[in-house]
Amino acid sequence: MRLTGVIRVAALLFVLGATWLFVRTYFDTQRKVISLRSWLGSSTDLPKAQPPRNKCELKKSCPKNSFAFRISSGAANVVGPSMCFENTILMSGVKNNIGRGLNIALVNGTTGQLLKTDSFDMYSGDIKELLNFLKAIEGGIIVIVATYDDPATKLNDEARTLLTGLGSSYASKLAFRDNWIFIGAKGLQVKSPYEQYLKNDAAKNKYEGWPEILEMEGCIPRKMD
């Protein structure tokens, strides 16, 4: 083979080798860049900042010097009531501290501290237990009430008067299997705005023999010393 032929072959091999090396290096670099982007994720894949959760899962946060609350009545005789106050569950089926009838929680109106919870069977229980409980409530205490199943069979005039004295507009009307949720306090000069009532009406009941569940949320002004 002539020398010029050897040189041409060598040059061709060199060009092919250089081209192969360039192509390999380029695509390896591209592959690394793609992998890096994939690992980091594009801007649209980055987790979005979640809005801060309000106390008791309220739709809006409560202003300063107020307490957040969310309460619900029982649903028929199947699902019990629930009370959340300042992001703490006071009473619920999960806490196993609810019962048929009237479920009541007492909270310090200044500090928001839970003082006591109890339930009173208004179908076959002793009304004296409820009367003693209501009579012992002192001024400055927030009273939260939620019904479950039947709240009124044993409810007498004295008990209704005591509940009315806490600011209720519907305690005097409460009847068999009605639904009722209420927040009041002893010595209120006006009726409480935190109250909902639904009458047991066979023509309108959501459940067979019981009205639908009641739910209420909002902010209660803190009692200032």
C-alpha positions as CSV (number, residue, x, y, z in Angstrom):
1,M,0.0,0.0,0.0
2,R,1.3,3.4,-0.8
3,L,2.1,5.9,1.9
4,T,-0.5,8.3,0.8
5,G,-3.2,5.5,1.1
6,V,-2.0,4.7,4.6
7,I,-2.2,8.4,5.6
8,R,-5.8,8.7,4.2
9,V,-6.9,5.6,6.1
10,A,-5.3,6.9,9.3
11,A,-7.0,10.3,8.8
12,L,-10.4,8.7,8.2
13,L,-10.0,6.6,11.3
14,F,-9.0,9.6,13.3
15,V,-12.1,11.6,12.0
16,L,-14.4,8.7,12.8
17,G,-12.9,8.3,16.2
18,A,-13.1,12.0,17.0
19,T,-16.7,12.1,15.8
20,W,-17.7,9.1,17.9
21,L,-16.0,10.6,21.0
22,F,-17.8,14.0,20.4
23,V,-21.2,12.4,19.9
24,R,-20.8,10.2,23.0
25,T,-19.6,13.1,25.2
26,Y,-22.4,15.4,24.0
27,F,-25.2,12.9,24.6
28,D,-23.8,11.8,27.9
29,T,-23.8,15.5,29.0
30,Q,-27.4,16.0,27.8
31,R,-28.5,12.8,29.6
32,K,-26.9,14.1,32.8
33,V,-28.7,17.5,32.4
34,I,-32.0,15.8,31.9
35,S,-31.5,13.5,34.8
36,L,-30.6,16.5,37.0
37,R,-33.7,18.4,36.0
38,S,-35.8,15.3,36.6
39,W,-34.3,14.8,40.0
40,L,-34.8,18.5,41.0
41,G,-38.2,18.6,39.3
42,S,-39.6,21.5,37.3
43,S,-41.1,24.5,38.9
44,T,-44.6,23.2,38.3
45,D,-43.8,20.0,40.1
46,L,-42.5,21.7,43.3
47,P,-44.9,21.4,46.2
48,K,-47.1,24.4,46.6
49,A,-47.2,26.1,50.0
50,Q,-50.3,25.1,51.9
51,P,-52.3,27.8,53.5
52,P,-52.1,27.7,57.3
53,R,-54.9,25.7,59.0
54,N,-57.2,27.6,61.2
55,K,-58.2,26.3,64.6
56,C,-60.9,23.7,64.5
57,E,-60.6,23.7,60.7
58,L,-62.6,27.0,60.5
59,K,-62.9,28.6,57.1
60,K,-61.6,31.9,58.6
61,S,-59.2,32.6,61.4
62,C,-60.6,34.2,64.6
63,P,-59.5,37.7,65.7
64,K,-57.4,38.3,68.7
65,N,-59.1,37.8,72.1
66,S,-61.6,35.3,70.8
67,F,-62.0,31.5,70.8
68,A,-62.5,29.3,67.8
69,F,-65.2,26.7,68.0
70,R,-67.0,24.1,65.8
71,I,-69.8,21.9,67.2
72,S,-72.2,19.4,65.7
73,S,-75.2,17.6,67.0
74,G,-75.7,13.8,66.8
75,A,-77.0,12.2,63.7
76,A,-80.1,10.1,64.6
77,N,-79.0,7.5,67.2
78,V,-76.0,6.4,65.2
79,V,-73.3,9.2,65.1
80,G,-72.7,11.2,68.3
81,P,-72.1,14.9,68.6
82,S,-68.7,16.6,68.5
83,M,-67.2,19.7,70.0
84,C,-64.0,21.4,69.1
85,F,-62.8,24.5,71.0
86,E,-59.5,26.3,70.3
87,N,-58.3,23.3,68.3
88,T,-59.0,20.8,71.1
89,I,-61.7,18.2,70.8
90,L,-63.7,18.5,74.0
91,M,-66.4,15.8,73.4
92,S,-66.8,13.2,70.7
93,G,-67.4,9.5,70.0
94,V,-63.7,9.0,69.6
95,K,-63.0,10.4,73.1
96,N,-65.8,8.1,74.4
97,N,-67.3,10.9,76.6
98,I,-70.7,11.4,74.9
99,G,-74.1,9.9,75.6
100,R,-77.8,10.0,74.7
101,G,-79.5,13.2,75.6
102,L,-77.7,16.5,76.4
103,N,-73.9,16.6,76.1
104,I,-72.4,19.6,77.9
105,A,-68.9,21.1,78.2
106,L,-67.9,23.9,80.5
107,V,-65.0,26.2,79.5
108,N,-63.3,29.0,81.3
109,G,-64.4,32.2,79.4
110,T,-61.1,34.0,80.1
111,T,-58.5,31.3,79.6
112,G,-60.3,28.9,77.3
113,Q,-59.4,26.0,79.6
114,L,-61.8,23.0,79.7
115,L,-63.3,22.7,83.1
116,K,-65.8,19.8,82.9
117,T,-67.8,17.6,80.5
118,D,-70.8,15.4,81.1
119,S,-73.8,13.9,79.4
120,F,-77.3,13.5,80.7
121,D,-79.8,10.9,79.5
122,M,-83.0,12.7,78.9
123,Y,-85.0,9.6,77.9
124,S,-84.5,7.3,80.9
125,G,-82.0,9.2,83.2
126,D,-82.5,11.2,86.4
127,I,-83.3,14.9,85.7
128,K,-81.9,15.8,89.1
129,E,-78.4,15.1,87.8
130,L,-78.8,17.7,85.1
131,L,-80.4,20.2,87.5
132,N,-77.5,19.9,89.9
133,F,-75.0,20.4,87.1
134,L,-76.7,23.5,85.7
135,K,-77.2,25.1,89.1
136,A,-73.5,24.8,89.9
137,I,-72.4,26.8,86.8
138,E,-70.8,30.0,87.8
139,G,-70.5,33.3,86.0
140,G,-67.8,33.7,83.4
141,I,-68.1,30.0,82.2
142,I,-68.9,29.2,78.6
143,V,-71.5,26.5,78.3
144,I,-71.5,24.3,75.1
145,V,-74.4,22.0,74.5
146,A,-75.1,19.4,71.8
147,T,-77.9,16.9,71.6
148,Y,-77.9,13.2,70.6
149,D,-80.9,10.9,70.0
150,D,-83.5,12.3,72.4
151,P,-82.8,15.4,74.4
152,A,-86.2,16.3,75.9
153,T,-88.4,13.5,77.3
154,K,-87.2,14.1,80.9
155,L,-86.6,17.8,80.5
156,N,-88.8,19.6,83.0
157,D,-89.7,23.3,83.4
158,E,-87.0,24.0,85.9
159,A,-84.3,22.6,83.6
160,R,-85.7,24.6,80.7
161,T,-85.6,27.8,82.8
162,L,-82.0,27.2,83.8
163,L,-81.0,26.6,80.1
164,T,-83.0,29.7,79.1
165,G,-81.1,31.7,81.7
166,L,-77.8,30.8,79.9
167,G,-79.1,32.7,76.8
168,S,-81.0,30.0,75.0
169,S,-84.0,30.9,72.8
170,Y,-85.1,27.3,72.1
171,A,-84.6,25.4,75.4
172,S,-88.3,26.0,76.2
173,K,-89.4,24.4,72.9
174,L,-87.1,21.4,72.9
175,A,-89.1,18.2,72.3
176,F,-88.7,14.5,71.6
177,R,-85.8,13.8,69.2
178,D,-85.3,17.5,68.2
179,N,-81.7,18.5,67.3
180,W,-80.1,21.4,69.2
181,I,-76.7,23.0,69.5
182,F,-76.0,25.9,71.8
183,I,-73.3,28.0,73.4
184,G,-74.2,30.4,76.2
185,A,-73.1,31.6,79.6
186,K,-74.6,32.4,83.0
187,G,-76.0,35.9,83.4
188,L,-76.2,36.9,79.7
189,Q,-78.3,40.0,79.3
190,V,-79.3,39.1,75.7
191,K,-80.0,35.9,73.9
192,S,-77.0,34.0,72.6
193,P,-76.3,34.3,68.9
194,Y,-74.6,30.8,69.0
195,E,-77.6,28.5,68.7
196,Q,-79.3,26.3,66.2
197,Y,-82.5,24.2,66.5
198,L,-84.2,21.7,64.3
199,K,-87.6,20.2,65.1
200,N,-88.3,16.5,64.7
201,D,-90.8,16.5,61.8
202,A,-91.7,13.3,60.1
203,A,-92.5,15.2,56.8
204,K,-89.1,16.9,56.8
205,N,-86.7,14.6,58.7
206,K,-83.6,13.6,56.8
207,Y,-83.3,10.3,58.7
208,E,-86.2,8.0,59.6
209,G,-87.4,9.4,62.9
210,W,-84.8,12.0,63.3
211,P,-84.0,15.4,61.7
212,E,-80.6,16.1,60.0
213,I,-77.4,16.9,61.8
214,L,-76.8,20.5,62.9
215,E,-73.4,22.1,62.6
216,M,-72.1,25.5,63.7
217,E,-68.7,27.2,63.8
218,G,-67.4,30.7,64.7
219,C,-65.5,32.8,67.2
220,I,-66.5,33.6,70.7
221,P,-65.2,36.8,72.4
222,R,-62.9,36.1,75.3
223,K,-64.1,37.4,78.6
224,M,-61.7,40.1,79.7
225,D,-61.0,40.6,83.4
